[in-house]
């Protein structure tokens, strides 16, 4: 048992180390370098038209190099330099994509270590049989007791228990999974900490979410998103246009009496076509999916991650998203003849055995109320731990005093078992607290009812700030709740949402999403219940919580493995960061190419047309030096931009106009300035070493 626990702790640490790994971690770089060479195969390169043309150009200059070598021509050094730089350009582009894939595969390796075959107790004809988890099939029923590992994905059909999901989510706090609610989903590889669960398996061998995560990050054949496809087609069109332009320069050169060598024409072509963004495009997309997975979000497609960046309306459930979800103790309601201090002390003692967030909040409220007089745990006392079945907890002291607290019906049943009467005022007190929207927790001491502690679902700290951030991004936030309109309006005002849907039924959510989509808006929604499935399927981005029902997980196009309702905000930020990164590097690439024209075109015809010397504003040494300097700069800028492509442009919540202005200022202007400085420095270096 301890071995299994240690395995899970180790798996959690490995996943965290993988997420924090350096961008250029040695093992990843080694793998990416080898993969970059393997990707030189034409059938692989053909997926990227820009780099495929560059590879063909490198192959042609290689043939020219062999010819020059055999003929011992004076241009041998120049041809060799152009050939080497062209091949480096292709390899750098392959390295960018391979490094992005290597980072994802590093996570896949840690997931594989998490996923292991375990023994399962399958229920057969009223009895049990032990089989390997790999033999389980969809629909099988298994029993999992405290300390045992859940063998595969499934839904709890009987029982309630605390489950350690740290092996999957990396979070140490256990969660409660129970039958008959929206917290019935369990994931293979997690461990039951208390009680026993009967689970219906929902995934066959090789079909669990862990398996799908592994396949996602390992899949080399990643489908391109519509935005990426459109940009690829645009880049291919530009490449074709410049190919035609470059091809026409040879006869033009002959007309002016200039002999343009093939390496020079190919160097010109490679500098003219958008090699920078062409080299980094695949890496940007892969890195976006990798960032989503690092945030513990399983995206069923790259399209879902990218589309998240265009979302303009969010539907959020109130409970657990806008409010704390884990209810907090907020007030005492003592029965007649009982003081608030008596009730607070008894509630604290009865909660020492309750490790749920609600139980801990009762202890915190008692400490705040009683101050130094607050009771402390007694080592000799017998603690009655809270369980989902009994729905109460308590404490028996050595002096004979006993304390109990829990759900009203559970505590009343306990009192009746001991033959004590139920105070007539208790029911009215319980109903009064319930009408206020709080959950009543009844407290008893020595079979005497003392009163009620109210558990309230309070707003999450900083939730208004989060919504302000979303509003700065141009998004609308809609709260969905089953509360009555008056309560919903009050909470909506406190939280600062833009609108709300009160007394919401599944069909109300679905109709609202359809109405918004008809108005041209893109909708994101998060849910965990079967009743959320229709809306999750209809929404443009549907994020299901991993703790939720199987129906919800199948309906959504993303699954949040942390089951954190606020993750929707993070997903949108990841999507927007992906779009911002692609836009920023595209802007840089285009500006970069424009600047390179001033280096190469005057150099090519300067000897035949002296007037073009006026365009040599960089003052480059020779035509050959100008061409080679531009080509070298074109190659080295690719690895320099790899960190931005993989880590992404720093995200800031801002509108589309602000993003455009920032891109033009930082990446547009930077893309114009960098080549002038870089090419000039390379030209000086070549002249200094006497290359030309």
N, C-alpha and C positions, 0 to 999 in steps of 0.2 A: 504493500500500500504506500509506504513511504517512498519507494522507488518511483511509483507512478507520480506522486506529488512532486518529487524532485525533477522528473522529466518535464512536467508542465511548467515548473518554474524556469527550468533551463530553456524551454521553447520560448517562453515569454521574453526572457533576456535576449535570446538570439534574434527574435523579431525586432526588438527595440534597437539592438546593435545594427541590424540590417538597415533600419530606417535612418539611423544617424550616420551611416557609413559615409566616408569622404567621397566626393564626386569622382576623384581619380584614385580610389583605393587600389592597391597594387594588383590584387587578384582580378578585379574587374577589368583593369587596363590590359592585363595580360590576355584575358579571354577576348576582349574587344579587339585587340591588335590582330590576333589570329583570325577572328571572325571577319575582320575588315579585308583580309587577304582572300578568304574563302568566298566572300561576296563579289569578287571580281568576275565571277562567271557571267557571261552575257545574259543568260536567261534571268538572273537575279537583277542585274543592272538595268535591264529593259523596263523594270517597274518604275524607274526614275529617269524620264527622258533626258533631262538636263545632264545628269551625270553619265548617262549612257553615251551621249554625244561626246562628252569629255573623254570617256574611256576609248572611244573609237579614235579620237584625235591623238590620244597618247599612243595607241597602237600604230597609227600611221607615222608619227614622229619616230617611233622605235625602228620602223622599217627604213626611214630616211637615215637614221643614225647608223644602221648596219651598212647602208650604201656608202655613206661618208667615210666610215671606218675602212671599208674595202678600198675606196678610191683615195684615201688619205687626204681628204679635202681640208682646206683652211677653216671651213665652217663647223668642223667636228666639235669643238668645245661648245659653241653656241647651241648646236643641235642636241648635244648631250645634256646641257643645262635645261633646255626647254623640255626635253623628254622626261628628265627626272622630276621636274616641277609638276608636269602634267600628271604623272603617276602619283605623286604625293597628293595632288589635289583630289584625285579619285579616292585614294586611301583615307585621306582625312574625312571625306564625306562619309565613306563606309564606316569609319571609326565612330563618328558621331552617332549614327544609327545603332551600331553594335554596342556602344557604351550604354545607350538608353535601354536596349534590350537586356544587357548584362545586369543592370540594376534591378530590373523586374525579375529576372531569373534568380538573382540572389535571394529575393523574397520568396520565390517559388521553392528554393532549396530549404529555407527554414519552415515553410508550410509543409513540405514533404516530411520533414522530421517530426512535425506536429501530428501529421496524419499517420497513424500506425494501426495495424491490425490488433484488435482487442477481443477478449472473450465476451460473448453475449449470452444472456440467459433468455432464450426464446421460449415463449409460452406455447405449448402444444398440448391440446386435449386436456386442458386443466392442469397439466404438469409443466415441468421445466426441462429444457435440454441446453447444454452448453455447446455453442458453436462459435466459429470465427466470425468476426464482424463482416469479413469479405463475403460470407455466405448468406448474409441477410438480403431479403428482397422486399420491395415495396409492399406494404400491407402487413408485414410481420409485426407481432407484438412482443416486446421485450420488457423485462423487469430490471431496474437499475436501483440499487440500494446505496446508502451513504458510503462514500469512499470509492465507489465504482465509477468507471469511465463510461459515458454514453457512447455506444458503439457506432451510431450513425445518425444522420438528421432525422427528426421525427416530430410528432406532436404528442404532448402529454394528454392521455385519455383518462388517467386516474391518479389522484394524489397531488401533493404539493411539496416542494422541497427547495432548499437553497442550492444553487449551482455555481461552481467556480468556472467562469468562462475566460480566465486569464490566458489560457493557451491560445485562444482565438483572438481576443480583443486586446490583450496586453494590460487590462485593468484588473487590479487585485480584489476589488470589492465584489463579493458574491451577489447574485441576483436570485429572485424567487421565480420559479416556473411552476405553473399549476394548470390543472385541467379546467376546461369550460370557459376560459376567458381569452383575452387578447395577448396573454403572456404564456401561451402554451407551446410555442416553438422552441425546440432545443437543437443544438448543433453537435454533430459527432466530434469526439475529441475533448469535450468538456467533462467536468467531473461533478458528481452529486456529493454535496457536503452533509445533508441531513435528510432524514425520512427516506421514503422510497417512491419511485415513479413507475407507472406503467406507460410505456411509450409505443405509439404506432409508427413504424418506420415509413418515411415518405420518400426516401431516396434509395435506389438500388445500388449495387456495387459500381463504384466509379462515377456516381452521379451526385455526390454530396456537394455542398457549397465549397468545401475545401478543394475538392477535385476540380470544380469549375474555376476557382480562383487560380489554381495551379495551371490549368489549361489556358486561362486568360493571359497570364503573365509569360507563359512559355510560347504562346502561339506566334510564330514568325509571320504567319499570313494574316496580319491585322488588317481588317477592312478599313478603307479610308472613309472619312466622314464626308458629307456633301460639300462642306466648305473646303476641305482639303482637296477633294476631287476637282472642284472648280479652280482652285489655285494651281493644281497640277496641270490642268488643261491650258490655263493661261501661260504658265511657264513653258509648256511644250510649244504653244503658238509663238511666243517670243523667240524661243530657240530656233524654230523653223524659219522665222523671218530673218534672224541674224545669220543663219546658215546660208540663206539665199543672198544676203548682202555680202557676206564674206566671199562666197563663190564668185560673185561678180567683180570683186576687186582684182583678181588675177588678170583678166583681160584689160581692165582699166589701167592697171600698172604697166602692162605691156605697151599700151597706147602712149603712156608718158615716158616710156623707156626705163621703167623700174622693174627689175626682176624680183618678184616677191616669192621667197622660198616657202615651201609647204609648212615647215615649222612655224614661220612667222604668221602665216594665215591662220593656222590652227591656234596659235597663241592669241591672236586677235579675237578669234571666235570665242574661245574660252573666257576671255576677259569681257566680251560683250554680253554673252548670255548670262542669265541670273544664277550663276553657280552658287552664290552664297546661300540664298534661301533654298535653292534646289538641293543643296547638300544637307541642310538642317531641317527640312520640312518633316521628314519621317521621324527624326529625333524629337521634334516638338510634340507631335501627336503621341508618340510612345511615352514621353515623359509626363504628359497630361494624365494618361491612364495610370501611370506609376504613382503620381501624386495622389490620385483618388484612392488607390489601393493602400498607400501609406497612411491615408486618413481612415483606413478600415472601411472603405466603401467599395463594395463589389459592383462594378458597372458591367452590365450584360453586353454593352457595345461601346466603342469609342464615340459613336454618335451621341449617346446619352451624356457623356462628359462634356462634349463640345456644346451641345444644345443647352446645357445648364447655364452657359454664359450669356444666353439670349433671353432667359426667363425674365418676365416683367411683372408677374403676379404670383404670390405665394399663398397657399392655403395651409394654415397651421392649426392643429388641434389645440384647444386651450390646455387641457390637463397634460402635464408632463412636458409641454413645449413652452407655453407662455407662463404657466404656473409651475411650481416646484414638482408637482406630481407626487413625490414622497411627502405626504402631509406632515405638517409641523404642529406641535402642541402650542396653542396660543392663549388659552384661558381656562380658569377653574370655575366650576359651578357646584358649590357644596350644597348638600341637602340641609334642611332646617336643623339647627343645633350643632352643625359641624363648621369649624373655622376653615378658612382657605389654607392656613398653614398645616392643619391636620391632613387635609386632602392632598396637599402638595407632597408632604412627607410620605404618606402611604403610597401615592402614585409613583414616587421615585423608587421606593423599596420594591414595589411590585414590578418595576420596569428593569431592574438590574439583570434579569434573565432574558430580556427582549433585545436582541441585536439588530432588529429592523430599524430603518431610519426613523419610523414613527416612535418606536420605543426609546431610542436615543434622544429624540427631541423632547420627550416627556422628562427625561433625566436632566437635560439642559435647562428646561423651563423651571424645574424644581430647584436647581442650583441657583438660578437667577432670582427666584422668589425668596428662598430661605437664606441665601448667603452663607455665612459661616456655620449656621445651624443645620445646613443640609446634611442628611445622613450619609454614611459611607458604607461600602460593602463590608459585610462581616464574613471572615473566612470560614467560620463554623456553620454558617447558615446554609440551608438547602435551597438551591435556586431551582425554580420551576421555569424551564426555558420555554419561550414562545414557539409554537409550531403552527403551521397552516391549518392543521386538523382541529386542535383545541381552541385556537384563536384567543388564548389568554396566556399570561405569564404570571409569575408570583415569587414569593420568598417566604420560607419558614425559618424563623429565628430559633436559636436554642432555648430561649425563655418561654417558648410556646406561642408567641405571637405569629400570626400569618397574614400575608397580604396577597391580594389578587387584583388584576386589572385586565380588561379586554373588551371584546364586543359585548353589547348589552345582554343579548340572549345567552352568551356563553357564561358570563359572570352570574346571571340570574339562575342558570341551571346549576352552577356550582353551589350557590347559596341554598337552593332548594334541596340539593343532595344532603346538605348538613342540617336540614330541618329548620332553617331560619326564615323569618318572614321577609317579604319584599316591601319596602316602604311605598305607600301609595303615591307619594310625590315624585318617585323616581321616573315613572313613565312620562309624566308631563315634562320633567327636566330633559329627558332624552329627546322627546319630540321637539322641544323648544330649540335645542342646540341643532338638531337636524334641519329645522326650518330655516336656520340662519346659513345653511349651506355648508356646515361643518359636520365632521363625523364624531359622534359621542362615544367616549371610552369610559366605561363604568369602573369605579374603584371600590374595593371592599377591604375591611380590616377585621379579622376574627369573625367572619360571617356577618359583619355589619356593613351595610352600604353607606359610603361616605359622600358620594357625589359623582360628578362627570368632568372629564377633561376633554376639551374641544380640540379636535385636529382640523386645521384649516389648510386649504391649498393656497399658498401665498405666491405672489408674483416672484419670478426668478430675479435675483439681483442683476442689475444692468440690462434688463430686457429692453427697456426703452432706448438705451444707447445702441443696442443691436439693431432695433428697428430704424433708428435714425441713420445708421450706416447703410441699411438697405434702401432707405428713401433717398439717400445721397447717390445711390447707384441707379435711381430711377425705378425702383420696384415698389409695388403695392403689396401690403400685408393684410390678409383677410383671416380673422379668427373664426374657427368653427367650434361650436360648443353645443352640448345638449341642455345647457341652462336655459331658464326662462329669459325672455327679452330684457327684463329689468336688470337681472343679475349680469347678463351678457353685456349690456350697455355699460354698466359700471366697471366691469373688468376691462372692457375694450378701451374705455377712457383712461383707466389707470395705466394700462400697458402701452397706449399710444399707437394702436393699430389703425389702419385706414378704414376698415369696415368689419362687420361681423355677421355670422349666420347663426341665429339662436335656434334652439330646439331642433337641431339639424338631424335629419334622417339620412340614410344612405342615398336615397333618390334626390334629396335636396342638394347634397354635395355634387352628385353627378350632373344635375341640371345646371348648377351654378358654373361648373367647369365648362360645360358645353356653351353656355351663354357667353362666357368670357372668350372662348375660342372663336365663336362666331364674330366677335368684335375684333378679331385679329390679334388677340393676346396669347402669349405662351405661358402656360400654367405649370407650376410645380406643386406637388403635394406630398406629404409624408403621412403614413398610416401604419397600423399594426394589426387591425382586426379584419375578420372576414367581411364585415359590413363596409370596410374601406376599399375592398378589392375593385368594385366597379369604378370608383373615382380614381384609384391608382392606375388602372388600365387606361382610363380616358385622358388623364393628365399627360402633358408633354414630357414631364419628368415625374415619375412616381417612385418615391423612395420608401421601401418597406423596411421595417425594423426586423432584425434577425430573430428577436424574441417573439415576434408576432406569429400569426397563423400562416400555414403553408399557402393558403389562398392569397393572402396579401403579398407574400414573397414571390409567388408566381405572376401576380398581376403587375408588380412594379418592374421598372427597367433598371433599378439600382436596389441594392440591399445594404443597409447600414449594419455592419457586424457589431458595432458598439451599442446599438439600439438607443442612440442618443437623439432625441427629437430635434435638438438645435443643430444637428449636423447638416440640415438642409442649407443653412447659411454658409457653412464651409464648402459644401458641394458647389454652390453657385459661385463662390469666390474662386474655386479651382477652375471652373468652366470659364469664368471671365479672364482669369490669369492665362489660360491656354489661348484664348482669342487675342488677348493683349500681346502675348509673346509672339504669336504668329504675325500679327499686324506690325509690331515693332521691328522684327527682323526683316519682314518684307520691305518696309519703308527704308531700313538701313541698306538692304541689298540693292534696291533700285537707285538710291542716291549714290551708293558706292560705285555702281556700274557707270553712272553718268560721269563721275569724276575721273574714272579710268580712261574714258574716251580722250580726254585732254593729254594723256600720256602717250597713248599708242598711235592714234590716227595721224597727228603731226609727224611723229617719228617715222612712219612708214613712207611718207611721200616728201619728206623734207629735202632730200637730195635732188629729186627731180623737180620739185616746185619750191624753190627757196623762200617764196612768200609765206609758206606754211610755218616757217620758223617763228613767225610772230605768235603762233598759237602754242609754242613750246614755253608756256608760262612757268613751268616748273624748272626750266633751265637744265634739263637732263643732258647727260654727257654725250651720248651717241644714240642713234636709232636702235641699235641692238641692245644697248643698256636700258633704254626706255621700255622696250618690249619685255625684256626679261625681268626688269624691276616690277612692272605691272603684273606680270604673271606670278612672280614670287609672292607679291602682296596678296594677290587673289587666292593663293594657296594657304598662306599662313593665317589669313583672317578667319578661315573656317574653324580651326581648333581653338582660336581665341574666343569665338562666339559660342562654343559648345557649352560652357557653364550657364550662359543665359538661356540657351535652348532647353537644357535639361532642368535647371532649377526654376526657370521661368522669370519673366519680368516681375519686379517687385509689385505686388498688388496694392492698389489704393482705390478705395471706393469713390468713384467719380462718374460723371455722365459721359456720354459718347463724345460730345463736343470737346470736353476737357481731355479725354484720352487722345483724340485726334491731334489737338494742339500740342500735347506733350510728346506724342510720337514724332510729329514734324520737327519740333524743337530739338529733342534729344537725339532721336535716331535718324531723322532726315538730315539735320544740320551736321550731326556727327558722322553720318555716312558720306557726306560731301567733303568734310575736313580730313577725316582719317586717311583716305587714299593719297591726298596731296602730300601730307606729312610722311606717310609710310613709304610711298614710292620714291620720294626724294631721298629719304634716309637709305633705302636699299641701293639706289643709284650711286650715292656717295660711297657706300661700302664697297660696291663692285669696282668703282673707280679707284678706291684706295688700295684694294688688293691687286689692282692691275689686271682685272679680268678682261676689260676692254680698253 
